[in-house]
Amino acid sequence: MKVFINNRIPQIGIDILKENNLEIITPETENPSYEEWLENCKQADIILNVGGKNKYNKEFFDNCPNVKAIALFSVGFDQVDIAEATKRKIPIGNTPDVLSRATSDVAFLLMQMVSRKVNYNVEKVKSGNWKDFDALEELGQELYNKTLGIFGLGRIGFEMAEKCKAAFGMNIIYHNRSHNEQAEKELGAKYVTFDELVQESDIISIHANYTAEQAGIFNKETFEKMKPNLIFINTARGGFHNEKDLFEALKSGKIWGAGLDVTNPEPMDKENPLLQLPNVCVLPHIGSATIEARNGMSKLAAENIVAFAKGEKMPTCVNPEIYDN
């Protein structure tokens, strides 16, 4: 079988594919056009998708009838029309667990950077604007005993909550599609409605899988319900928040600060007004950017492909119902 990989991955995944006699196709150019990408996909039996903005929807599947499986180099699967893939019995693999710690580390890092206005203070040093002591200039806030609200308490959200509980004695509340009994038992986490999450949290951290129905769920109306000391953290997908509304909420003081590892669109424009605010920190989507996490993702993505090629179930499949009957 032929496997098209649209971007480079750690060698461990490549080795696994080669050891199992799978033929690898890669783009001829570094930034292939949509047409070049589609042409490569048409030649492949399996796609290993690494980043990129191209969608796997009905149009794609109609144009690429030879594609029999897709392995995603990510936990999120919003690039794929899962219903359409399932209808065609095409398994979609993803890479959960292996990046949970790394991504939660970034959320934890952003929370601390925003709380102490690190970006503002680093820039003050770099620009030579470090002046005499001022007891009231751009003060930060402490995180001890605050309430952390998790939107989407899955594996990554649990890791974030666990860190915040251990480091700062935080009270954990969460909103989820279902109850997380492990978090309630081990962390004393409390399930709340979305409105309660928004109104009661001192920090909100997003860790949910993104769907189109949740586009802009954190918007002007939502921000107006939040505490003025609220720190907003998003390491999931930029589509969750309305960027213009977030900027206005920060600038007007309706909320206290924001830390983003994801934006909409990505990359963020360097002239974006959010980058000029002292209470904002933006990172270039580095949640899983550790050697350990990326190696784990490469290995798991390759294992999903090998399992499919052998006629077995993918170890981590987003739509396992295709294996029913």
HELIX and SHEET records of a PDB file:
HELIX    1   1 GLN A   11  GLU A   19  1                                   9    
HELIX    2   2 TYR A   34  GLN A   43  1                                  10    
HELIX    3   3 LYS A   58  ASN A   63  1                                   6    
HELIX    4   4 ILE A   82  LYS A   87  1                                   6    
HELIX    5   5 SER A  100  SER A  115  1                                  16    
HELIX    6   6 VAL A  118  LYS A  126  1                                   9    
HELIX    7   7 ARG A  155  PHE A  168  1                                  14    
HELIX    8   8 GLU A  181  LEU A  187  1                                   7    
HELIX    9   9 PHE A  194  GLU A  200  1                                   7    
HELIX   10  10 ALA A  212  GLN A  214  5                                   3    
HELIX   11  11 LYS A  220  GLU A  224  1                                   5    
HELIX   12  12 GLY A  238  PHE A  240  5                                   3    
HELIX   13  13 GLU A  243  SER A  252  1                                  10    
HELIX   14  14 PRO A  273  GLN A  276  5                                   4    
HELIX   15  15 ILE A  291  ALA A  309  1                                  19    
HELIX   16  16 PRO A  320  TYR A  323  5                                   4    
SHEET    1   A 5 GLU A  23  ILE A  25  0                                        
SHEET    2   A 5 LYS A   2  ILE A   5  1                                        
SHEET    3   A 5 ILE A  46  ASN A  49  1                                        
SHEET    4   A 5 ALA A  69  LEU A  72  1                                        
SHEET    5   A 5 ILE A  92  GLY A  93  1                                        
SHEET    1   B 7 LYS A 190  TYR A 191  0                                        
SHEET    2   B 7 ASN A 171  HIS A 175  1                                        
SHEET    3   B 7 THR A 147  PHE A 151  1                                        
SHEET    4   B 7 ILE A 203  ILE A 206  1                                        
SHEET    5   B 7 ILE A 231  ASN A 234  1                                        
SHEET    6   B 7 GLY A 257  LEU A 260  1                                        
SHEET    7   B 7 VAL A 280  VAL A 282  1                                        
END                                                                             
